[in-house]
Amino acid sequence: MNVREAIVTRRTVREFKDEVIPDELLLEILETAKWSPSPVNSQPWRFIVIKDKDTLKKLAEFAKYGAQLLKAPMAVAVVVAHIEGYHWYNELDENKYAGAVLAANIMLAAWEKDVGTGWVSIERDKVNKILGVPADHTVVTVMPMGYPVEIEPHTEDERKSIERMVFVEKFGERFPRIDEKRVKEKWKK
């Protein structure tokens, strides 16, 4: 699978088989994702692998749309630390953005190995407490992981056209080669 194929075919998975991901495969996925970019190569991330069903249930209580945590055989919490020696980056929450980039790369690395994932938004203060995360760290997301029950392919109608997304120099200034006639009505908002 090439990068484009992984990006275009990847789906958020909410229904998982009971089959557990082997530790070796999980470590391979995380080993790949750890190469994600970060400010000043700080690599502020840590991972918490969660397989205990009671813990997953507690976490789901603090994830408004995180019911898939109850259906997954496991999850990985992406935790980021403050970036030592670079307070400016911390003030801008750059460590959290780096954690989000890392989470996206986990999704792609997992997808390449036929493992499904998803982003779950959480109440960070409560999830930090459940997982015993130190005060100078925070959980960015808890990602359910497992083998998908079913995969529905994307359709072109699910994506806004590139013509509505690309500007030049300033927001709203259309990229010169974009044909306004190609823009679908439903995406003009």
C-alpha positions in Angstrom: 0.0 0.0 0.0 1.4 3.4 -0.9 0.8 6.6 1.1 -1.9 7.9 -1.2 -3.8 4.6 -1.1 -3.5 4.5 2.7 -4.8 8.1 3.0 -7.7 7.7 0.5 -8.9 4.3 1.7 -8.5 4.7 5.5 -11.7 4.7 7.4 -12.6 5.4 11.0 -13.5 2.1 12.5 -16.2 1.7 15.1 -17.0 -2.0 14.9 -14.1 -4.4 15.7 -13.6 -8.1 15.7 -12.8 -9.7 19.1 -9.4 -10.7 17.8 -6.5 -9.1 19.7 -3.7 -7.3 17.8 -0.4 -9.1 18.5 2.0 -7.1 20.6 4.7 -7.4 17.9 2.3 -5.8 15.3 1.3 -3.1 17.7 4.9 -2.2 18.4 5.6 -2.2 14.6 2.8 0.3 14.1 4.0 2.6 17.0 7.6 2.3 15.8 6.6 3.6 12.4 4.5 6.4 13.9 7.2 7.6 16.2 9.0 9.0 13.2 6.4 11.8 13.0 7.6 15.4 12.9 7.7 17.4 16.1 8.9 20.9 17.2 12.7 20.9 17.5 12.5 17.1 17.2 11.3 17.0 20.7 9.3 13.8 20.2 7.0 14.7 23.2 4.8 11.6 22.8 4.3 8.5 25.0 1.9 5.7 24.5 -0.4 3.9 26.9 -1.7 0.6 25.6 -5.1 -0.2 27.2 -6.5 -3.7 27.0 -8.5 -3.9 30.3 -12.2 -3.7 29.5 -13.0 -1.9 32.8 -10.5 0.8 32.0 -11.9 1.1 28.4 -15.4 1.4 29.9 -14.3 4.2 32.3 -12.6 6.1 29.5 -15.7 5.8 27.3 -17.7 7.6 30.0 -15.5 10.7 29.3 -15.7 10.5 25.5 -18.9 11.9 24.3 -18.8 10.1 21.0 -16.5 7.3 22.1 -18.8 4.2 22.3 -16.3 2.4 20.0 -14.0 2.2 23.0 -16.5 -0.3 24.4 -16.3 -2.4 21.3 -12.6 -2.4 20.7 -10.3 -5.1 21.9 -7.8 -2.4 22.9 -6.9 1.2 22.7 -3.8 3.4 22.6 -3.7 6.7 24.5 -1.5 9.3 22.8 0.2 11.3 25.6 2.4 14.3 25.1 4.8 16.0 27.5 5.7 19.6 27.8 8.6 20.4 25.5 11.6 21.0 27.8 13.6 24.2 27.3 11.2 25.7 24.8 8.4 27.3 26.8 7.2 29.2 23.8 6.2 26.0 22.1 4.2 25.0 25.2 2.4 28.3 25.3 1.3 27.6 21.7 0.3 24.0 22.6 2.7 22.8 19.9 3.2 19.5 21.8 -0.6 18.7 21.4 -0.4 19.5 17.7 2.6 17.2 17.4 0.5 14.5 19.2 -2.3 15.0 16.7 0.1 14.5 13.8 1.4 11.4 15.5 -2.1 10.1 15.9 -2.8 10.5 12.2 0.4 8.6 11.4 -0.7 5.8 13.8 -3.9 5.6 11.9 -2.1 5.3 8.6 0.5 2.8 9.9 -2.2 0.7 11.4 -4.3 0.8 8.2 -1.4 -0.5 6.2 -1.4 -3.5 8.5 -5.2 -4.0 8.2 -5.8 -2.6 11.7 -8.6 -0.1 12.2 -8.5 2.9 14.5 -10.3 6.1 15.1 -10.0 9.5 16.8 -11.9 9.8 20.1 -12.3 13.2 21.7 -12.1 13.1 25.4 -12.4 15.1 28.6 -8.6 15.3 29.1 -8.5 16.2 32.8 -10.7 13.1 33.7 -8.9 10.8 31.3 -5.5 12.0 32.5 -6.6 11.0 36.1 -7.9 7.6 35.1 -4.6 6.8 33.3 -2.4 8.3 36.0 -0.8 10.8 33.6 1.6 13.3 35.3 0.6 16.9 35.5 3.2 18.0 32.9 1.8 15.6 30.4 -1.7 15.3 28.7 -3.6 12.8 26.7 -4.3 14.0 23.2 -6.7 11.2 22.3 -7.5 7.6 23.1 -7.6 5.6 19.9 -9.6 2.3 19.8 -7.7 -0.3 17.8 -8.6 -3.6 16.3 -9.4 -5.6 13.2 -12.5 -4.0 11.4 -15.7 -6.0 11.1 -16.5 -4.2 7.9 -15.0 -1.5 5.8 -17.2 0.7 3.7 -15.2 2.5 0.9 -15.2 6.2 0.6 -17.2 7.8 -2.2 -16.3 11.0 -4.1 -19.4 12.7 -2.8 -18.1 12.4 0.8 -15.3 14.9 0.1 -15.5 18.5 -0.7 -13.9 19.5 -4.0 -10.4 20.8 -3.9 -11.7 23.9 -5.7 -13.3 25.0 -2.5 -10.2 24.5 -0.4 -7.3 26.1 -2.3 -6.6 29.8 -2.0 -3.6 31.9 -3.1 -1.9 34.5 -0.8 -5.1 35.2 1.3 -8.1 33.3 2.4 -10.9 33.6 -0.1 -8.6 34.4 -3.1 -9.2 31.5 -5.5 -6.3 29.6 -6.8 -6.0 30.8 -10.4 -6.5 27.5 -12.2 -9.7 26.5 -10.3 -12.8 26.2 -12.4 -15.8 27.6 -10.4 -18.1 25.4 -12.6 -16.6 22.2 -11.2 -17.6 23.2 -7.6 -20.6 21.2 -6.4 -23.4 23.2 -5.0 -23.5 21.3 -1.7 -19.9 22.3 -0.9 -20.2 26.0 -1.7 -21.0 26.9 2.0 
